[in-house]
Amino acid sequence: MKKAINIRMDETLLTDLDSYAQELERSRTYIIEKAVSTYFDTLDEMISDKRIDELRAGKTEAYSLEEVAQRLGLN
């Protein structure tokens, strides 16, 4: 199910969005959905980098699969 949202966008960005939508014969919604979906890959990389930095800084710990299984009693 789709839900409606409201966003504010710089006029220049909106003009570009409309140009792409018109050229591709698609709606603004379609273009925005595709853009956000594609950007999730970039966000995943950013989160991974953040977690690696936290590991290196000693702010968090990593556990082996064996340690996790043991803690969960899956041995």
C-alpha positions as CSV (number, residue, x, y, z in Angstrom):
1,M,0.0,0.0,0.0
2,K,1.3,3.4,-0.8
3,K,1.0,6.3,1.6
4,A,1.1,10.0,0.7
5,I,3.8,12.3,2.1
6,N,4.6,15.9,1.8
7,I,8.0,17.2,1.1
8,R,9.6,20.6,0.4
9,M,12.0,20.8,-2.5
10,D,14.2,23.5,-3.9
11,E,12.6,24.9,-7.1
12,T,15.6,24.1,-9.2
13,L,15.5,20.4,-8.1
14,L,11.7,20.3,-8.7
15,T,12.3,21.7,-12.2
16,D,14.8,19.0,-12.9
17,L,12.5,16.4,-11.5
18,D,9.7,17.6,-13.8
19,S,12.1,17.6,-16.8
20,Y,13.1,14.0,-16.1
21,A,9.5,12.9,-15.6
22,Q,8.3,14.5,-18.8
23,E,11.2,13.1,-20.8
24,L,10.6,9.6,-19.4
25,E,6.8,10.0,-19.6
26,R,6.6,9.0,-15.9
27,S,5.2,10.7,-12.8
28,R,7.1,12.7,-10.2
29,T,6.2,9.9,-7.8
30,Y,7.8,7.3,-10.0
31,I,11.0,9.2,-10.3
32,I,11.2,10.0,-6.6
33,E,10.5,6.3,-5.7
34,K,13.3,5.1,-8.0
35,A,15.7,7.7,-6.7
36,V,15.1,6.9,-3.1
37,S,15.2,3.1,-3.7
38,T,18.6,3.5,-5.5
39,Y,20.0,5.7,-2.8
40,F,19.3,3.0,-0.2
41,D,22.5,1.2,-1.5
42,T,24.5,4.3,-0.8
43,L,22.9,4.6,2.7
44,D,23.8,0.9,3.4
45,E,27.4,1.7,2.5
46,M,27.4,4.7,4.8
47,I,26.0,2.6,7.7
48,S,28.6,-0.1,7.0
49,D,31.4,2.4,7.1
50,K,30.1,3.9,10.4
51,R,29.9,0.4,12.0
52,I,33.5,-0.4,10.9
53,D,34.7,3.0,12.3
54,E,32.9,2.1,15.6
55,L,34.5,-1.3,15.7
56,R,38.0,0.2,15.1
57,A,37.4,2.9,17.8
58,G,36.4,0.2,20.3
59,K,32.9,1.6,20.6
60,T,31.3,-1.7,19.7
61,E,32.2,-5.4,19.6
62,A,32.0,-8.1,16.9
63,Y,31.1,-11.7,17.7
64,S,31.9,-14.8,15.7
65,L,29.1,-17.0,14.5
66,E,30.2,-19.6,17.0
67,E,30.0,-17.1,19.8
68,V,26.5,-16.0,18.8
69,A,25.3,-19.6,18.5
70,Q,26.7,-20.4,22.0
71,R,25.1,-17.4,23.5
72,L,21.7,-18.3,22.0
73,G,22.1,-22.0,23.1
74,L,22.2,-23.3,19.6
75,N,25.1,-25.6,20.0
